[in-house]
Amino acid sequence: MKYISTRGRAPALSFEDAMLSGLARDGGLYVPDSIPQMSAADIRALHGLPYEEVAFRVMRPFVGDGFTDEVFADLIAKAYAGFGHGARAPLVQLAPGHFLLELFHGPTLAFKDFAMQLIGQLFEEALTRRGERVTIVGATSGDTGSAAIEAFRGLDAVDVFILYPHGRVSEVQRRQMTTPVESNVHAIAMDGHFDDCQARLKDMFNDFEFRDGVRLAGVNSINWARVLAQVVYFFSSAVSLGAPDRKVSFTVPTGNFGDIFAGYIAKKMGLPIDRLVVATNQNDILHRCLSTGGYLTDTVTPSISPSMDIQVSSNFERALFDAYGRDGAAVAQLMDELKAGGFNVSQGALQALREHFDSGRVSEEETLATIRDAKDTMGELLCPHSAVGVRVAEAQRDKSVPMITLATAHPAKFPDAVEKASGIRPPLPDRMADLYDRPERVTRAANDLAELQTLIKERIPS
Ligand SMILES: *Cc1c(COP(=O)(O)O)cnc(C)c1O
């Protein structure tokens, strides 16, 4: 299987090369040139299997021969061994016909661990085999950075640098990034907002001399391998509710459109999914776009669900690529218009998007009210992101089709908002209860490309 760029002007790559490069050199995102199918019998055969086995069967056809079956199975086993729940992604019931998929039992308490733990293993294996070393630089509003550091700490073939906006991440998020002791981990607290961190990261990728000099690799959610790892739990949860013999729908708290895009891939592989519902907070570019066709950027308004405070959803480009009949030139044109503020999706493409996706938007007050109500009537303490999902799902679900809402983070990762809403301050799970006692190590940096590049070059082994 080959991977092609959504902008049509970069060479097709193998799974491994697409994973190691992250972003295509024409600025596009890698997608598989065709989607492997799972038959009803293949899906039925997933019933009762451990998560790791489902993961192997769902992902194997995408991965190619860089990894043998045995090695790939072993890497999956290692990736999920550190999770705090034997089911990995347990499904709990909230109400008749409404279920919550708990994706927060990984080492940093957010769903990002599902993909990041696996790609940590895949990177290390591929790079060791090739005798290569890479420098991973990531920008984060909190969860991606902590998950990346946790996944790559102590690995021999990578240095990992994470840029986060100084003073704008939660204390738990910051400590997860600043307390690992391994010397290949570098947390950088940068002046500015998340968008500034992301912009400097993109500058580094567009500086080909720097990019090639340090062997820059990206693990932000545009990395195809991350999307792929997230496809698995759409299968495992749907199967436990009766797929392929019963349809299910999903509601996904959405920022960069990575998680919900994984659901779309599951559907294209043959999983009978009825609706995929995009749930946004007040930063609602996706909800506006699916409602009106206008993809128009606005300023980011900070919210109590900060991991969704995004006004340019990078992975949406992959959905647009399909909606425009896989026309890379058309997508490149839209992305040029985006630089000038936005674009209008064509009628045909909008119709194609609406065949798969619904959307809803939730205000701050509604999010707090949902956390309070879910505790009282559903017996579940939700993080603010998951609450956005539950609210939209309750408003939009068709009672004849089971709805699965993705719980994207543990409530203890956002204790202030949860306490404000519910009066309960959720404690950290025992396995990380000493987080507040560990010493922190962090480098402060200005919002300045040259300074960041110098810092990175100084820190990596030459
Ligand atoms: C990253 C994140 C999201 C948004 O996921 P996307 O794949 O970017 O749409 C939602 N909730 C939490 C807790 C997250 O960390």
The ligand as an SDF file (V2000), in Angstrom:
LIG
                    3D

 15 15  0  0  0  0  0  0  0  0999 V2000
   -6.9330   16.2610   21.3250 C   0  0  0  0  0  0  0  0  0  0  0  0
   -8.1750   16.2530   22.1330 C   0  0  0  0  0  0  0  0  0  0  0  0
   -9.4450   16.4180   21.5430 C   0  0  0  0  0  0  0  0  0  0  0  0
   -9.6310   16.7180   20.0610 C   0  0  0  0  0  0  0  0  0  0  0  0
   -9.2590   15.6440   19.2540 O   0  0  0  0  0  0  0  0  0  0  0  0
   -8.9690   15.8710   17.6740 P   0  0  0  0  0  0  0  0  0  0  0  0
   -8.4720   14.5740   17.1970 O   0  0  0  0  0  0  0  0  0  0  0  0
   -7.9290   16.9540   17.6390 O   0  0  0  0  0  0  0  0  0  0  0  0
  -10.2400   16.3120   17.0550 O   0  0  0  0  0  0  0  0  0  0  0  0
  -10.5660   16.3130   22.3560 C   0  0  0  0  0  0  0  0  0  0  0  0
  -10.4480   16.0940   23.6830 N   0  0  0  0  0  0  0  0  0  0  0  0
   -9.2460   15.9320   24.2820 C   0  0  0  0  0  0  0  0  0  0  0  0
   -9.1960   15.7060   25.7420 C   0  0  0  0  0  0  0  0  0  0  0  0
   -8.0720   16.0050   23.5390 C   0  0  0  0  0  0  0  0  0  0  0  0
   -6.8760   15.8530   24.1440 O   0  0  0  0  0  0  0  0  0  0  0  0
  1  2  1  0
  2  3  1  0
  2 14  2  0
  3  4  1  0
  3 10  2  0
  4  5  1  0
  5  6  1  0
  6  7  2  0
  6  8  1  0
  6  9  1  0
 10 11  1  0
 11 12  2  0
 12 13  1  0
 12 14  1  0
 14 15  1  0
M  END
$$$$
